[in-house]
Amino acid sequence: MAHAPGYQHDIFISYAHNDNYGIAGAPGWVDVFQEGLDNWLRKRRGLRDLRVWRDKRRMDGSTLFDDAIQEAIDSSAIFLALTSRNYLQSAYCQKELRRFEQFHGRQAGGLQVADSTRIFNILLNNIPRQKWPAAFRGTTGFPMHDARSAEELGDFISPGDHAFEKQMRPIIDALEKLLANMAPPPAVETQAPSDTISIFMADVPEALQDFKDRLIAEAEYHEARILTDIPPPMKAAEHEDAVRQALAESRLAIHLLNAWPGRKLPDRKDTTFPRDQHELAFRQSIPQLVWIPTDLDIADVENEAQRQFLESCDTRPRAPGQYEFVRCLQSEFVHLVVERIAGLREEGRDASPTLSYLIDTHQKDQRYAFRLADYLLDKGAQVDFNHESSDPMVSLVKFEKSIHQVKNLILVCGQVGTAWLVGRIKKAIKVITEQFGSEDQLLLENIWLFLAPNSSGQLNLPALPPLININILDNRCCEKIDPQVTAPLLGPEEPDER
């Protein structure tokens, strides 16, 4: 499911495909714009479950307005129109805009949320207001063009231009605000205790429902949190989203199987909810316990698809400790699950909750921060961003909270001024001092100053107390991430060298 409750997608991007051009094989303008949305909202603002929909097919005037487009529009919370000369001349784009306006305008709540509209007019050209479609009335529009006067049409801002990210900022702020207003207020005191084990309990055939209920009761008695009853009937895509979200929160998946296939997916009659949930868990690499009755002879199962599925469950390659195919009495399996809960809880107490790397950056330098994060993730590192807010004071509070649970802080230095950099370092030192005074565990070990290609290299840092290692990584000579520069950051245990 999307971040906005009740929707399958948060954002639908409507654009003219001729606007998605790139020079000499470079990514198209719309490709870069969508990547920017994802980087800002998912990484910097912490909306990890954000879902953006965009049709990447080449279309012309003869292309049918098909069911896939209509369903995506109807199930999206926000409509982004990338308005250009091409967009206004595209009958297909106008159909998308009218469909969103008409369909969602009839729904409860309509097109307005608080003081915001759910239709965003992103101006790639300086289109005169009198030429705007009726759906844009009452909006101000978000310029992403370089026109310097009202008479100029202008052109799309180049993604390499600093103005690109500067003019993206109001769009991001408005989207974050709108999505926050669409979300229900957070429940009070519903967070599970830190040592609670979350378990995904898959859907079962009717004959195993009583056993499933017994197993859930036993697991909850041992203070496990059970994620179950992904509510059928659900279409395949919606079902997959819900299961993936539950699996992402779980440390174990349990599947109870027998000779009966279970309920079929309404739009995929070739599979069932128990089978689909088993395959999704297997692809997610979450540890699985798969149980069948002791008296079940798989070869005698009459349903051919179910027989083949059970055979694959029994014979598929499995990593030690990641997958167990169990044939035993129900009472024995209950004891096995209780033992597994205890083992997972012990593992959780031993595991360190700290992040390996926290990247913090100013808006001016964030494209290099995203490159560095992707590089470290490819190397198997655990990376997170300081989740900024449109309110600078809120961003600082989030930054201070993150420092309490990180070992390596990376500050990306490019066009950002020295005052911002010194402020971040002082905030980190403040956290260390408070932890030392309260006798809390000191986690932060290093501050790394990553000099981006657009950095002058003149940091002019004041004298700082020697409370922590401050290291400089000079990547000014290369637009890409230089492995030699990041070698000290990754250390001797770089995953590629093991």
VENJO-V975723 format. One record per backbone hydrogen bond with DSSP energy under -0.5 kcal/mol. CO is the residue of the C=O (numbers start at 0). NH is the residue of the N-H. E is the energy in kcal/mol with one decimal. If there is no record, write none. Layout:
CO_NH_E ; CO_NH_E
This chain:
3_6_-1.4 ; 6_1_-2.0 ; 8_76_-1.7 ; 9_77_-1.7 ; 10_12_-0.5 ; 10_52_-3.2 ; 11_13_-0.6 ; 11_79_-3.0 ; 12_14_-0.5 ; 13_81_-2.7 ; 14_16_-0.5 ; 15_18_-2.2 ; 16_19_-1.2 ; 18_20_-1.3 ; 20_28_-1.4 ; 21_24_-0.5 ; 22_25_-1.6 ; 27_31_-2.2 ; 28_32_-2.4 ; 29_33_-2.7 ; 30_34_-2.3 ; 31_35_-2.4 ; 32_36_-2.2 ; 33_37_-2.4 ; 34_38_-2.8 ; 35_39_-2.7 ; 36_40_-2.7 ; 37_41_-2.1 ; 37_42_-1.0 ; 38_42_-0.8 ; 38_43_-1.9 ; 39_44_-1.8 ; 40_46_-2.6 ; 43_387_-1.4 ; 45_47_-1.7 ; 46_49_-1.8 ; 50_9_-2.3 ; 50_10_-1.8 ; 52_12_-2.6 ; 53_55_-0.6 ; 59_62_-1.7 ; 63_65_-1.5 ; 65_69_-2.1 ; 66_70_-2.9 ; 67_71_-2.1 ; 68_72_-2.5 ; 69_73_-2.6 ; 70_74_-1.5 ; 72_75_-1.4 ; 74_7_-1.5 ; 74_8_-2.3 ; 77_11_-2.6 ; 77_79_-0.5 ; 78_80_-0.6 ; 78_119_-3.2 ; 79_13_-3.2 ; 79_81_-0.6 ; 80_82_-1.4 ; 80_121_-2.7 ; 82_123_-2.9 ; 82_124_-1.2 ; 83_87_-2.1 ; 84_88_-1.3 ; 85_89_-0.6 ; 86_89_-1.1 ; 88_90_-0.7 ; 89_93_-1.8 ; 90_94_-1.8 ; 91_95_-2.0 ; 92_96_-2.3 ; 93_97_-2.5 ; 94_98_-2.5 ; 95_99_-2.2 ; 96_100_-2.4 ; 97_101_-3.0 ; 98_102_-2.8 ; 99_103_-2.1 ; 100_104_-1.2 ; 101_105_-0.9 ; 102_105_-0.7 ; 103_106_-0.6 ; 106_109_-1.7 ; 108_111_-0.8 ; 110_117_-2.3 ; 112_115_-2.4 ; 115_112_-3.0 ; 117_78_-2.9 ; 117_119_-0.6 ; 119_80_-2.8 ; 119_121_-0.9 ; 120_122_-0.8 ; 120_141_-2.9 ; 121_82_-2.2 ; 121_123_-0.9 ; 122_143_-3.2 ; 124_126_-2.2 ; 127_130_-2.0 ; 128_131_-1.6 ; 132_135_-1.9 ; 133_136_-1.7 ; 135_138_-2.1 ; 140_142_-0.5 ; 141_122_-2.0 ; 143_156_-2.2 ; 148_151_-0.7 ; 152_125_-3.7 ; 154_145_-1.7 ; 157_160_-2.1 ; 160_163_-1.5 ; 160_164_-0.7 ; 161_165_-1.8 ; 162_166_-2.6 ; 163_167_-1.0 ; 164_168_-1.3 ; 166_170_-0.5 ; 167_171_-2.4 ; 168_172_-2.7 ; 169_173_-2.2 ; 170_174_-2.5 ; 171_175_-2.9 ; 172_176_-2.3 ; 173_177_-2.4 ; 174_178_-2.8 ; 175_179_-2.2 ; 176_180_-2.0 ; 177_181_-1.3 ; 178_182_-0.9 ; 179_182_-0.5 ; 186_189_-0.5 ; 192_195_-2.0 ; 195_197_-0.5 ; 196_224_-3.4 ; 197_250_-2.8 ; 197_251_-0.6 ; 198_200_-0.6 ; 198_226_-3.4 ; 199_201_-0.6 ; 199_253_-2.8 ; 204_207_-1.9 ; 205_208_-1.6 ; 207_211_-2.4 ; 208_212_-2.5 ; 209_213_-2.2 ; 210_214_-2.5 ; 211_215_-2.5 ; 212_216_-2.3 ; 213_217_-2.1 ; 214_218_-2.4 ; 215_219_-2.7 ; 216_220_-1.7 ; 217_221_-1.3 ; 218_223_-2.1 ; 219_222_-1.8 ; 222_196_-0.6 ; 223_225_-0.6 ; 224_198_-3.1 ; 224_226_-0.5 ; 225_227_-0.7 ; 226_200_-2.6 ; 228_230_-0.7 ; 229_231_-0.8 ; 233_265_-0.6 ; 234_238_-3.0 ; 235_239_-2.7 ; 236_240_-2.1 ; 237_241_-2.2 ; 238_242_-2.5 ; 239_243_-2.7 ; 240_244_-2.1 ; 241_245_-2.0 ; 242_246_-3.0 ; 243_247_-2.3 ; 244_248_-0.8 ; 245_248_-0.7 ; 246_249_-1.1 ; 251_199_-3.0 ; 252_288_-2.6 ; 253_201_-2.5 ; 254_256_-0.6 ; 254_290_-3.0 ; 256_292_-0.5 ; 259_257_-0.5 ; 262_272_-2.8 ; 264_267_-1.2 ; 267_264_-0.8 ; 267_270_-1.7 ; 270_264_-1.3 ; 271_275_-2.9 ; 272_276_-2.4 ; 273_277_-1.7 ; 274_278_-2.2 ; 275_279_-2.2 ; 276_280_-2.0 ; 277_281_-2.1 ; 278_282_-2.3 ; 279_283_-1.4 ; 280_284_-0.5 ; 280_285_-1.5 ; 281_284_-0.9 ; 286_252_-2.5 ; 287_323_-2.0 ; 288_254_-2.7 ; 288_290_-0.5 ; 289_325_-3.9 ; 290_256_-2.8 ; 291_327_-1.0 ; 292_295_-1.1 ; 294_296_-0.7 ; 295_297_-0.8 ; 296_299_-1.8 ; 297_300_-1.6 ; 301_303_-0.6 ; 302_306_-2.7 ; 303_307_-2.5 ; 304_308_-2.0 ; 305_309_-2.6 ; 306_310_-2.2 ; 307_311_-2.1 ; 308_312_-2.1 ; 309_313_-1.8 ; 310_314_-1.9 ; 311_315_-2.1 ; 318_321_-2.2 ; 318_322_-1.0 ; 321_287_-2.3 ; 323_289_-3.1 ; 323_325_-0.7 ; 325_291_-2.1 ; 325_327_-0.5 ; 328_332_-2.0 ; 329_333_-2.2 ; 330_334_-1.8 ; 331_335_-2.0 ; 332_336_-2.4 ; 333_337_-2.2 ; 334_338_-2.3 ; 335_339_-2.3 ; 336_340_-2.4 ; 337_341_-2.0 ; 338_342_-2.3 ; 339_343_-2.6 ; 340_344_-2.3 ; 341_345_-1.9 ; 342_346_-2.2 ; 343_347_-2.3 ; 344_348_-1.5 ; 345_349_-1.5 ; 346_350_-1.9 ; 354_406_-1.4 ; 355_407_-0.7 ; 356_383_-1.5 ; 357_409_-3.1 ; 358_385_-2.0 ; 359_411_-2.1 ; 361_364_-1.7 ; 362_365_-1.0 ; 364_367_-0.9 ; 364_368_-1.4 ; 365_369_-2.5 ; 366_370_-1.5 ; 367_371_-2.5 ; 368_372_-2.5 ; 369_373_-2.5 ; 370_374_-2.2 ; 371_375_-2.5 ; 372_376_-2.6 ; 373_377_-2.1 ; 374_378_-1.1 ; 375_380_-2.4 ; 376_379_-1.7 ; 378_494_-0.7 ; 380_382_-0.7 ; 381_356_-1.8 ; 383_358_-2.7 ; 384_386_-0.6 ; 385_387_-1.2 ; 389_391_-0.6 ; 390_394_-2.0 ; 391_395_-2.0 ; 392_396_-1.9 ; 393_397_-2.4 ; 394_398_-2.3 ; 395_399_-2.6 ; 396_400_-2.2 ; 397_401_-2.2 ; 398_402_-1.9 ; 399_403_-0.8 ; 400_403_-0.6 ; 401_404_-1.9 ; 402_405_-1.1 ; 404_354_-2.6 ; 406_444_-2.9 ; 406_445_-2.0 ; 407_357_-2.6 ; 407_409_-0.5 ; 408_410_-0.5 ; 408_447_-3.5 ; 409_359_-2.9 ; 409_411_-0.6 ; 410_412_-0.5 ; 410_449_-2.2 ; 411_413_-0.6 ; 412_451_-2.8 ; 413_455_-0.6 ; 416_420_-1.5 ; 417_421_-3.0 ; 418_422_-2.2 ; 419_423_-1.9 ; 420_424_-2.2 ; 421_425_-2.8 ; 422_426_-1.9 ; 423_427_-2.1 ; 424_428_-2.5 ; 425_429_-2.4 ; 426_430_-1.9 ; 427_431_-2.1 ; 428_432_-2.6 ; 429_433_-2.3 ; 430_434_-2.5 ; 431_435_-2.4 ; 432_436_-2.4 ; 433_437_-1.9 ; 434_439_-2.1 ; 435_438_-0.9 ; 440_442_-0.7 ; 444_468_-1.1 ; 445_408_-2.5 ; 446_470_-3.0 ; 447_410_-3.1 ; 447_449_-0.8 ; 448_450_-0.7 ; 448_472_-2.9 ; 449_412_-3.3 ; 449_451_-0.8 ; 450_474_-1.6 ; 451_454_-2.3 ; 456_458_-1.2 ; 464_466_-2.4 ; 464_467_-0.5 ; 468_446_-2.9 ; 468_470_-0.5 ; 470_448_-3.4 ; 471_473_-0.6 ; 472_450_-2.9 ; 472_474_-1.0 ; 474_477_-1.0 ; 479_481_-0.5 ; 480_482_-0.6 ; 481_484_-0.6 ; 481_485_-1.8 ; 482_486_-0.8 ; 485_489_-2.1 ; 486_490_-2.2 ; 490_493_-1.0 ; 493_496_-2.3 ; 494_497_-1.2
